């Protein structure tokens, strides 16, 4: 089967370049164009690199950036992976969908819209069918979003817990990497040797997004989960990897070993379909007292294409009626570009491309 041609939007940014990393040699998708703002038009990708931990191929480095143009992109590619900045993503993605393009977006503007899936395939794959409610679907165009990076990291273990025992209450405190703020992140004099206990709108995003992701679809409408979520968010001097502290209460009683088993054995449609970017184990549990750690565990996930796509859980404990644990995820892979690529793989498997 011929590969589907795709475009990368925001190719000079960190998320855009994670898209390019994940699309190199992808078995189903072929990059047909890299796009960014007018000021980057004509530049080599190699002259704009933000990613430091991946060796791009020479032909990828020689690829030229083109200026964003709806008609040109829609003609060249069936799919667009959007790493565009929030201030321009909303309108541009809408125009692309109207032009018949399937847009898989990492940006925030469309996440909470009434007909747009906020998709994490292991958590709410059935939400993908909501693209059929979008006015542009008849012409082949639609928008699918992935969640905020801090939301995504905990959604995987929370879904596993909800399936096994039912969720009643969630409290989360985040220790978020500077790459979550985009490139170049937080100014070094603000973050080195420091922790910043505020990330604008982050706590509100987490609480709203988890309600949508953990909810259901009834009669063509999203029904939000009633589970109460309380979030506190902080930025820490780590390059990649959001560490999050969870305290949760379940509807059904469980012991620690039962909780660990539910997390370790959790699998969903991406694993059953063996989607290329799906980790064999979406949740990995570490039993050491001092894990997970960003420096050691951030790239967890197998096979090799799924590196950085697993959530790593550690220090699972129980006190009274509450469970406590830490969760680590790669914020620019699972919480960014990798999440959108997996969404597109699911759409292809569902024959929506």
N, C-alpha and C positions, 0 to 999 in steps of 0.2 A: 504494500500500500504506500502511495506517495505521501511524503511528509506534508503536514499542514504549514503553510507559510505564516509567520508571525512577525509582528513588529514590537520593538522595545521602546517605550516612551519614557523620557527622562533618563536617557542612556548615559549621561555624564554624572548622575547622582549615585549615591551608594546603593540604593535599592535597585535602580536601573542596572547597575553593573553586577549585582547579585543575580538579576534576571539573566544577563548575558552569560555569567558563569554556569548557571543551571541549564541553559539552552544549548551550550556547546555540546555537540554530539548527542543531542536528545533523540531518542528513538522515534518520536512521533512528530516533533516540531522542528522547523527549519527557519532560522532568522532571515527575514527578507528586508530588514531595514532597522537602523538605529536612529532615533529621533530625539531632539532636544531643542532648546531655545535658539533664537536667531544668532546669538553671540557664539554658539558652538558650531554653526553651520560650516561644513567642510573640514573640520578638525578630525585627525586620527583618533580612534578610541584610545590608543596607547598614550596619547598626549593628555588624556583627561583622567587617568586612573585614580580611583579612590580605594579600591580593594587591595589589601596588602598580603593576603594569605592565600591567593590563588594565582597560578601561573597560566595566563591566557595564551592561547595558540597565536602564532605569528599572523595568520590570516585574520584572526579576530582583532588583534591589535592594529592591523592596517585598515580595518573597516572605517569608513567615513561616516561622521555624524551628519544627519540631514535636519533641516528645519521642520518643525511641526507643521503638518499640512493635512487636513482631514481627508480631502479627496485623494491625495497621493497615497496616504497610508491605507485607506479603504481599498484602493485599487491593488496595492502591492501585497496585502496580507488579509487573511481571514480573521486573524486573532490579534489583538493588541494587549500587551502586558504593560500596565501603567504604573510607573514609579514617579508620576508627575507631582510637583508640589501642590499642596492643598488649594492654594489661591487660584490655580488655573485648571486643576484636574476636573472639577465638577462640570463646567460648561464644555470643555473639550471632549471629555468622555461621552457626554450626552450627544454631542454632534457626531461622534464616531458611531455610536449605536444607531442613530438615525440614518447613517450612511450604510448600514448593514453589517457593521463590524461587531464581533463578539469581544467585549472589553472585560479583562480580568484585572481588577484594580487593587492596588495597595493603599490608595488614598482614602481619605475620610468622608468626602462630601456626600456620597450616595449610601453610606452604610446603613443608615436608619430609615431609608425610604421604604414605603409600604409594599413595593413590589420588587425590591432588590434583595437577593439572598446575601446574608452576612455569613459566609460559608467557611466551615472547617469540616472537611469531608468525613472525618471520624465521628464528628459530633452531631451533624445535622444534614446529612447528605440529601434527605428528602426535601429540604428547603430549595434545592437547586431548581426544582420544577416551577418555582415562582417566576422564573424568567419568561415563562409562557404567558404571564399576565402583563408583561411590558408591551407597550404600544408598538415598539420597534421590532418585536419578535417575528412578526409575519414576514418581514424583509430580511430576517437573519441576524438582526442586531439586538444586542442586549448587554446588560452590565451585571457582573458578579463582583462582589467585594470580599476581601479577607478582613479579619478583625485587626484592631490595634495590637501591637506586638506584645504588650503586657497582658492583654486579654487572652490571646492565643496560647500563651505558655501554660496558663492554669486551666484552660477550657478542656484540654485532653484528660488530665486526671479527674477533673470535676465530672466530666461526662461518665467516666468509668465508675466513679462512686455513685452517681445518680442512677445508673443502670442497675448496679448491684444492690444498693441499700436505700436509695432515695435521698436527695439533699433537702435539708431544712434551712440551713444557715451557713453563710460563708463570710469569713473575714480574711482579707489579704493585705499584706504589707510588702511593697516591692522595693528591690534594690536594683535599679535599672542602669544598664550600660550607657555610656555616652554616645555610642553609635545610634542609639534610638532617637537621638535628636537630629539625625542627619549629619552630613559632612560640613564642617569639621567637628561637629558635636558641640560640647560645652567649652567655653574658653578655658584654657589650661589653668590660669590663675584662679578661676572660680572653683575648679573641681579637684585639682591635685591636693591630696591630703585633706580632702573635705567631703562632706555629704550635703547635698542640696535637697531639703525636704519639701520640695514643691515642683511639680511638672504641670504646666497649665492644662486644664481640662482633662487630665489623665484619669483622675479618680472617677469623674462623672462618666467618661467613656467606658471604663471598665464595668461599672455598675449597669449601665444601659445595654452595652453590647452582650454581656453574659445573659441578660434576661432574654434577648432576642435569640441568641445561639442555643440556649438550653430550652427554649420554648418549642412550640409545635406549629404546624400549619393546619388551619381548619377552614374549610369552605373558601379556599383561595386567599386567606388572610393569615398573617402571623399572630399567634397567641403567645404572649410573653410568659416566661416562667415566673412563678410567684416567689421563688427562692430569694430571700433577702441577702444582698451582697454589700459589704462595707469595705471600702478600699482606702489605703494610705499609700502614697507613692513618693519615692525619693530617687534622686540620681546619685550614682556612686562612681568612683574613678576606675571603672572597668571598661575595656574597649568593646567587647562583644559578650552577650549573655546576660539575660535578666534572671536574677535569683528572686524568688517570691516565697514569702512565709504564709502558709495557709493554716487557718483554724476553721474547722467545719463541724457541723452537727448533722447526723443522718436520721432518716425516718425509722429505719430498722436498725436494731442493735448489731454490732459486729465487734470482733476483737482485732488486735493488731495484725495477726497472721492472716485473718480473713480479709482485712483491708489490703494488705500487701498482695495477696493472691488475686484479688479483683483488679488491682492496678496492673500487675504483671501479665495477666491473661487477657486484658482488654484488647479487642481487635474489632474492626468494623469494615464497611464496604471497601475502602481503599486497599486493605490487606487481602480481602477475599478476591478482589479483582486483580491484585498484584500490579497496581498502578506504578509506573516507573519511579516516581519520586516518593512513594509511600514507604515509610519505615516498616520493617517486618514487625517490630514491637513499637507501637507509638508511645508507650510509657515504659520506661526502664526504671527499676527500683534498685538503688544502691543501699547496702546494709551497713556500710562503714559509718562510724560516728561523725566523720567530718566531710561527708559528701552529700550532695553534689557541689562542685566548685567550678566556676567559669573557666579557670585556667586548665582544667583537666577534662571536663565533661561537656563543654559547649558544642562540640561537633558529634555528639552521640547520634547514632542511627545507622542501620544497615539495610540494604547493601550500600556500596560506595556512593551511589547517586543520592541516597537519602541521608548522607552525613549532615548533621545539624537539624534533622527533621523530627527527632524524638524528644519528648519531654523527659527529664531525669528527675526522679523523686527520691528523697532521702529523709532520714530521721523521722520515720513514721512512728508516732507515739499516741497514746490515749490517756486523757485525764478526765475523770468523771464521764460526762456524756459527750466530750469533744475529742476530735482527732486533731493532731498537729503534724505538720510536715513541711519540708522545703521542696520547691520545684524550680528547676533550671531549664531554660529554653534559649535557643539561638534566635535573637530578636530580628536579625536581618535575613535569616533563612526561613526557619519555620514561622517566625512572626512577621515575615516580610515576603520576599520574592518566592521562596519555596512554597509558601502557602498558596499563592496565586497560581503557580505552575501546577500544583496538585489539583487545584480547583478546575483548571482547564483539562487536565487528564481525566477527571471524573466526567466533565461535560462531554468529552470525546467518547468515553465509554458509554454514556447515556445517549449517544447519537444526537447531540445538540450542536455539533460542529460539522 
